[in-house]
Amino acid sequence: MSRYRLHYFPESGNSYKLALMLTLCGETFEPAWTDFGGGVTRTPQWRATVNEMGEIPVLEDDGVKRTQTAPILLMLAERYGRFGATNEAERFEILRWLFWDNHKLTGFVATYRYNRAFLPSFDPAVEAFMKKRIEDYLGILDAHLREKPFAIGDRATIADISMMAYLSFPKHEAGFDLPASHPAIAAWLDRMAALPGWQAPYDLLPGQHMHCYV
């Protein structure tokens, strides 16, 4: 039996971050599909028994429920000695990009994609505002990746695993054609996909899908 059990839903990029990290480290996990679209994570029972923060993913680690993707990635990197920092300067850079990703890139891309693809309507003004912000963030990342093959240099780290997740879903969901608009990001995603053991989100996360409107 695996020491890990992952509560997730297939469309969750944050779930994909943890599933991919475990897979790249040679670990397995027991999948625990969660009916996020049906509102399960908003119920008092789920919050009392699974995650008081009402969020997905949740990683059970030998029975201990762990939440918040970035600290879990940091824990796994230290545990397995992979995709983490080797010195203080690298640790600072990894944290810098992890925090930027959570606050800016993932924070906006995840919300934009969910509203665009998995809800029946999206306020045009809100959509335009969010898309403009995302284009700014993608421009920042694309410029950075023109100078470095990966987030902190010559090798992939959990910063890359974090930032790539929501950019790895089908483009009809996200609404961005990255090879055309941000070629350095597209090339970086190809480098990440070449890592031994890499799998695409929907290959790694089985289970019932939410209805997609695009």
URDAKA-V305693 format. One record per residue. PSI is psi as a letter, one per 20 degrees, with the letter a starting at -180 (NA if undefined). OMEGA is omega in radians with two decimals (none if undefined). D_FIRST is the distance of its C-alpha to the first C-alpha in Angstrom with 2 decimals. Layout:
# URDAKA-V305693
PSI&OMEGA&D_FIRST  PSI&OMEGA&D_FIRST
This chain:
# URDAKA-V305693
p&3.13&0.00  q&3.08&3.80  i&-3.05&6.49  q&2.99&8.60  p&-3.03&9.85  o&3.01&13.25  p&-2.97&16.13  r&2.78&18.66  q&-2.92&21.31  h&-3.09&22.13  i&-3.07&25.55  o&3.08&24.43  h&3.10&25.18  h&3.02&23.68  g&3.13&20.31  h&3.13&20.91  g&-3.10&21.63  g&3.11&18.21  g&-3.13&16.39  g&3.12&18.79  g&3.12&18.59  g&-3.11&14.84  g&3.14&15.43  h&3.10&18.54  j&3.09&16.83  j&-3.12&14.48  q&3.06&11.34  r&3.09&9.14  q&3.04&8.76  p&-3.13&8.29  p&3.08&12.04  n&-3.13&14.07  p&-3.10&17.56  p&-3.11&20.36  m&-3.13&23.91  g&-3.13&25.68  h&3.12&28.76  i&3.05&29.07  j&-3.08&29.29  g&-3.06&26.19  i&3.12&25.83  i&-3.11&29.45  q&3.10&29.08  h&-3.11&29.49  g&-3.12&26.50  g&-3.13&24.06  h&3.13&25.71  h&-3.02&25.58  h&-3.06&21.90  g&-3.10&20.24  o&-3.12&22.75  h&3.13&26.29  i&3.09&27.47  k&-3.05&26.78  q&3.00&25.20  p&0.16&22.43  r&2.95&20.06  p&3.12&17.95  o&3.01&14.94  p&-3.04&12.74  n&-3.00&11.98  l&3.07&10.21  i&3.11&12.06  p&-3.12&15.22  p&-3.13&16.69  p&-3.10&18.45  r&-3.07&21.24  o&-2.94&23.90  g&-3.05&22.92  g&3.11&25.25  h&3.08&24.19  g&3.08&20.50  g&3.12&21.57  g&3.12&23.61  g&-3.11&20.83  h&3.11&18.51  g&3.11&21.57  h&-3.10&22.33  g&-3.04&18.87  i&3.11&18.63  k&-3.12&22.38  q&3.04&22.66  k&3.11&24.81  a&-3.11&26.32  q&3.05&29.75  i&3.10&31.38  r&-3.06&34.37  h&-3.13&35.90  g&3.12&37.60  h&3.13&34.44  g&3.11&32.64  g&-3.12&35.60  g&3.11&35.55  g&3.13&31.85  h&3.14&32.39  g&-3.13&35.60  h&3.06&34.07  g&-3.13&30.99  g&3.10&33.41  g&-3.13&35.73  g&-3.10&33.03  g&-3.07&31.81  h&-3.01&35.40  f&-2.94&37.07  f&3.13&35.27  g&-3.10&32.05  h&-3.12&33.91  g&-3.09&36.55  g&-3.12&34.87  g&-3.12&32.07  g&3.12&34.69  g&-3.12&37.15  g&-3.12&34.74  g&-3.14&33.43  h&-3.09&37.02  g&-2.96&38.31  h&-2.94&35.74  j&2.99&34.09  q&-3.05&37.01  i&3.13&40.12  q&-3.09&42.52  o&-3.13&42.77  p&-3.07&45.81  h&-3.14&47.68  g&3.10&48.83  g&3.12&45.37  g&-3.13&44.04  g&3.12&46.84  g&-3.09&46.31  h&-3.14&42.58  h&3.12&43.11  g&3.11&45.78  g&-3.13&43.55  g&3.11&40.72  h&3.07&43.26  g&-3.12&44.31  g&3.09&40.79  h&3.09&40.15  g&3.09&43.46  g&-3.12&42.47  g&-3.13&39.22  g&3.12&41.02  g&3.13&43.73  g&-3.08&41.27  i&2.97&39.44  h&-3.12&42.79  h&-3.09&43.07  q&3.12&39.52  h&3.11&36.90  r&-2.97&34.14  g&-3.07&34.33  j&3.14&35.14  c&-2.98&36.41  j&-3.14&35.40  q&3.13&31.59  q&3.06&29.01  a&3.11&27.52  h&3.04&25.61  g&3.09&29.06  g&3.14&29.11  h&3.13&25.61  g&-3.05&26.81  h&-3.06&30.19  i&-2.88&29.27  g&-3.08&26.80  i&3.09&29.36  i&-3.06&31.65  i&3.11&29.21  r&-3.12&29.42  q&-3.02&32.12  h&3.11&35.58  h&3.07&36.91  g&-3.05&34.64  h&3.13&35.57  j&3.12&39.19  p&3.06&39.57  n&-2.98&40.37  h&3.10&39.26  h&-3.14&40.57  h&-3.00&43.96  h&-3.06&44.08  m&-3.02&42.02  h&3.13&41.73  h&3.06&40.40  g&3.14&37.39  g&3.12&36.90  h&3.09&37.10  g&3.09&34.58  h&3.07&32.11  h&3.11&32.67  h&3.09&31.96  g&-3.14&28.68  i&3.11&27.77  i&3.12&28.54  p&3.13&25.80  p&3.13&23.38  i&-3.12&20.31  q&3.01&22.15  q&3.10&21.71  q&-3.05&23.95  g&-3.04&22.97  i&3.00&23.01  h&-3.07&21.15  h&-3.07&18.24  n&-3.12&18.34  r&3.05&18.56  r&-3.11&20.08  p&-3.13&23.54  q&3.01&26.10  q&3.09&28.93  p&3.12&32.44  p&-3.04&33.98  j&-3.13&37.74  NA&none&38.65
